[in-house]
Amino acid sequence: MSTYSVGSANFGRFWFGQTLFGFGTRIGTLGLSVTAVGPLDANTRQVGVLAAASTVCYLVIGLPAGAWVDRMPKRRTMMWAALTRCLTILVIPVLLLTGDLRIEVLYAVAVVVGVVSVFLDVASQSYVPVLVPEEDIGAANARLEATAQVSALGGPAVAGLLMRVVSAPVVMLVDALAHLVGLLSLGVTRDGERRPAPEEGGGRRHLTADIGEGLRFVRDQPVVRRLAVSMGVSNFFATLVSTLVPVLVMRTIGFDSFVLGLVMTCGAAGGVVGALLAPRARKRFSAGAVMSCGLLMAALFTVANPLAAAVSPHGKVLAGAVLLVGEFGLTVGALLFNVTQVSLRQSLCPKHLLGRMNASVRFVVWGSMPPAALVAGWLGSAIGVVGALWVGVVGSVATVLPILAVDRVMAASSAAPRTQEPQTQEPQTQEPKAQEPKAQEPKAAR
């Protein structure tokens, strides 16, 4: 299989397309939320249902998507997903012009966009080890994460500015255009990937067998298992908080959509800082230390959301400053964690299992988001937005517990295969591989 270095023009084309996807997705996510809260005047529960509709796909098709991605050329999968998202997003401004835009339409668009996002995300994460040589995986992920954060830096701000001139549904056109251009960029990217051959014996295994293999890898690989549990809990409480942030900013405190975009932009700036700091931190500290500190930092800065509501009666400027600082610190911590964990997972997993491993982890991680969004809507109505945010703060602190012993687990599993290797014939060779100084490479995540 031919690969291209991280400094090649070919990787640059893939990198450019991924940057556009990130830019468009940030605008589209903000546009959907503001369309619901603003023009359609959705209540707290409807906002929760919309957030759940965007992520329920990971529970429904997350696992089979990984098996399908492993069976299909990953670049073509990304292209079809980008095209589908582009066409689906266009429904919103069209219906705005005809006067037929309703909250039910947003639910439907969110579901379709969520489905194609599953394929786009799983395929793109699984494509990096196919496109670049193994020694370049960490650097490739670092570049992808840094520019994803740069695009996220400008996306919400641009969306907020545009929404002062045109309505939020019209801003969704930018999302559609970004995915169209990203699709064209993928079209001129080259790789040596071949469609996986059918299993020996005359045909492919059943889909459930492929899904089971991916799930067993996540279950049996001790580091990946701990990461999946930690990320599942983290995403539950992060979704609970993020679902209510637009309501907090635009209703509880009384800012407009521009300030909401500014808060998200400040968060993306923190993401850039986190992406730049992570490789350096990784050279000086262990993987477990970097990930634990990152998650704990993100959890502690989450307190800025309910704190902003508490200080808002004393001045909106102060409340806005608290929100900006909180979002910045939260994403610095989140990126310190993510930059390490995705590349770590990629280095632990055999290439033929990448799609299923990524999909299995995302089934756990992203699958926690729909119930979290519904809980957010219910809690927001039952105990108020600020009370629900405090629940998110307390829960976020617990996310670090499953990975506190990751370094000891890695050290133990590095020694175990040496004595058991003659009896091990399954693809457990990735465990000694994961304990080599892979941890010394700058690792990054998408």
Phi, psi and omega in degrees: 000124180280142179232164181236137182296161182293341178266004183281157176296329180295314176297325179300323178293317176297316180301316180298316180298318179294325177297318178294320178300317179295319180298311181295320181296319179298316179294316181296320179297313178295319181298319178297314182297314182291325176299319179291311184288323184271271186304324183265355175051048181290147176274179185299319180293321178295323176296321177295318178296320179298315178296321178294321180297330181288337187238353183297338181301329180293331175282324187278312185237008183303314183288310177297331179300320179298318178294320178295319179298322178291340180267346186243156172299126189290325181293317178295323177300315178297321181295314179296322179295318180296319179295317180296318179297316180304311182293323181292317180299326182297340179299324186295305179295329179295313180291333175297319180294326182273352181079016183255011182286125180225166181298327178297327177295318178298321176301313182296315178299318180299321180295312182296314179299322178297319180298311181291332177294327176303310182293319181296316182291312182296317181294319183292319177294324181281345184279330184303311179293343176279324187279322185243156176294161187302322183290347181259000185299314181299315180294322179296314179296324178297316179294317180298318181291318181298314181285333174298321179287325177296317178294323177293332179298316181272334185303301181297324180295316178298317180297316179299319178294316180297326182288350172279343182254316180235170182285160181303318179301325179292327179298336179300341177300328179294320176301312181299317181295318180299319180288330177293314180292322176298323176300316180295324178295319176296329181297334180256009174275140182244147176207171179255020183290136175248149176299128180305136181286149176300155179298151177298142180113006171108359179178176180285154172288164178294150182304321181296329178292319177295317179298316180299324180296319178294317179297321180294324178298314179296320180292320188269339179277112192298323181288313180297322179298314180295320178297318181297317179296313181298316181291327178297314178294317181299315182292329178300308183284329176295322178291321177303316181289310186294331177296325184267349182299315177301323178292318179300311186290316189270337182246305184297312181271323176099023175278169176262182184295334179296317179294321176301316177297323180294320177298315179295325178294319177297324176297319178295325176299319175298326177296321177298314179299315180298319180295326179284325182285328189301312179299323179291317178297324181294330178287333185262332186233165180288162179300317180297320180294316181296315182293318181296314180296322179296313180295319181294320178298315179299318181296317183293324180285347177296337180298343181298331183294303176293332179294324179298322178294325181292325183268351184299327176297339180270355177150129180292329179298316178297317179298318179297320179296320179297317178299316182295314180297318181297315181294323178298308182296322179301313184283333172300311179296317181299321181286327173302321177289308186294322182300329180275316192287325183290313179293328175297315178297319180297322181286336180277342191253135172299148185301323184290349180253002188302313181299315181289323176297311180299318180292322180295317178296317181290332175299318178287313188288306182281337178294340177283348187284317179302311178296327178296319179295320178293320177298321179300314178296320180292314180295320179300325179280326186278314185240004179093157183298315182295317178298318178296324178295325177295325175299318178297321180297310182297316180294326182297328181296329182287348186292340184280341188302315183294340185252007181298329183256018184301318181298319178293322178296317179295319179295319180292317182286342176287330180274324186300315183296337182293327180270341184252359189304320180299334181269354187257114181244349179279173183291047176274002179298344179291339182292309175299326179300323183289340184266351174295174183292039168299330181294347181275344179286145174295117186254140181222163184226160172249000000 
